[in-house]
Amino acid sequence: MLTALDHIQLAAPAGSEDLLRAFYIDALGMKEVPKPPVLATRGGCWFTAADGRVQLHLGIEEPFRPSAKAHPGLRVTGIDAFAAWLASHGAQVVWDDNLPGYRRFYSQDPVGNRLEFLEPKP
C-alpha cells in the first residue's frame, strides 16, 4: 500500500551542483540535505522544503537531457508572490490556466528541467 511520495529525482549534468544550489536554495527556499557518503561520490544534490514534506533529488546523468515534459508538480501558497519571487531570481514564469480549480505556472531549473507550481483556487 502506498502511503506517501518520498522524493522526486531529476537529472542534472556533471558539475552543475553550484547552479542547482543557487536555484533550489536561493530561489525556491529549500535546504540542502547531505547525501549519504556512499551516494555523495556520485555527485548531485538533494533538497528539502523547510518542513521536510517535499524532497527533490538531483542526480548526475551523462549524457544529460533535461526533462522537458515530465515534471514535479509543486504546491505553493501565495502563487502570485511566489511567481514574482522566482522571476526576480531570473527564472522564466509561464502561466497556464488549463487545469480547472487551480492557478499554475511552469518554470525551469537552471539546467532546463521543467517544474510546475500550482495552488488550488479558493
C-alpha positions in Angstrom: 0.0 0.0 0.0 1.4 3.4 -0.9 1.4 6.0 1.9 3.3 8.9 0.6 5.7 10.2 -2.1 9.1 10.2 -0.5 11.0 12.2 -3.2 11.3 13.0 -6.8 14.6 12.7 -8.7 15.5 14.9 -11.7 18.6 14.6 -13.8 21.4 17.1 -14.0 24.7 17.4 -15.9 28.0 16.8 -14.1 29.4 19.9 -12.5 26.1 21.7 -12.1 25.8 21.4 -8.4 26.5 25.1 -7.6 23.9 26.3 -10.2 21.4 23.9 -8.6 22.2 25.1 -5.1 21.7 28.7 -6.1 18.3 28.0 -7.6 16.8 25.4 -5.2 18.1 27.2 -2.1 18.0 30.9 -3.0 15.1 31.0 -5.4 12.9 28.1 -4.1 13.8 28.5 -0.4 14.7 24.8 0.1 17.5 23.4 2.2 20.2 21.1 1.1 20.1 17.6 2.6 23.5 15.9 3.0 23.7 12.8 0.8 24.9 9.6 2.4 28.6 9.3 1.9 28.3 6.3 -0.5 25.9 8.3 -2.7 27.8 11.6 -2.4 30.6 10.2 -4.6 28.1 10.2 -7.5 27.6 14.0 -7.4 24.3 15.7 -7.5 22.4 17.4 -4.7 19.4 16.7 -2.5 17.0 19.4 -1.3 14.0 19.6 1.1 11.4 22.1 1.9 11.7 23.7 5.3 9.0 21.4 6.8 10.6 18.3 5.3 7.5 17.3 3.4 8.9 17.9 -0.1 12.2 16.4 -1.3 13.8 16.8 -4.6 16.9 14.9 -5.6 19.1 16.0 -8.5 21.3 13.1 -9.8 24.1 13.3 -12.3 23.3 11.7 -15.6 25.6 11.6 -18.6 24.7 12.2 -21.3 22.3 14.7 -19.7 19.0 15.6 -21.3 16.7 17.9 -19.3 13.1 16.7 -18.6 11.1 18.9 -20.9 7.7 17.3 -20.4 7.9 15.1 -17.3 8.0 17.3 -14.2 7.2 17.5 -10.5 4.0 19.4 -9.6 4.8 21.5 -6.5 2.0 23.0 -4.4 2.6 26.6 -3.2 0.7 29.2 -1.3 0.6 32.8 -2.4 1.3 31.8 -6.0 1.4 35.4 -7.4 4.1 36.4 -4.9 5.9 33.2 -5.5 5.9 33.7 -9.2 7.2 37.2 -8.8 10.0 36.0 -6.5 11.1 33.3 -9.0 11.1 35.9 -11.8 13.2 38.2 -9.7 15.8 35.4 -9.5 15.9 35.2 -13.3 13.5 32.2 -13.7 11.0 32.2 -16.5 7.4 32.1 -15.4 4.8 30.7 -17.9 1.2 30.8 -16.7 -1.2 28.1 -17.7 -4.9 28.2 -16.9 -5.9 24.8 -18.4 -6.3 22.9 -15.1 -9.7 23.5 -13.6 -9.7 24.5 -9.9 -6.0 25.6 -9.9 -3.8 28.5 -10.7 -0.5 27.3 -12.0 2.6 28.2 -13.9 5.7 26.4 -15.3 9.3 27.3 -14.9 12.6 25.6 -15.4 15.6 24.9 -13.1 19.0 26.2 -14.3 19.7 23.0 -16.2 16.4 23.0 -18.1 14.2 20.6 -16.0 10.5 21.6 -16.2 8.8 22.4 -12.9 5.1 23.1 -12.3 3.9 25.2 -9.4 0.2 25.2 -8.5 -2.2 26.5 -5.9 -5.9 25.5 -5.5 -8.3 28.2 -6.3 -10.3 29.4 -3.3 
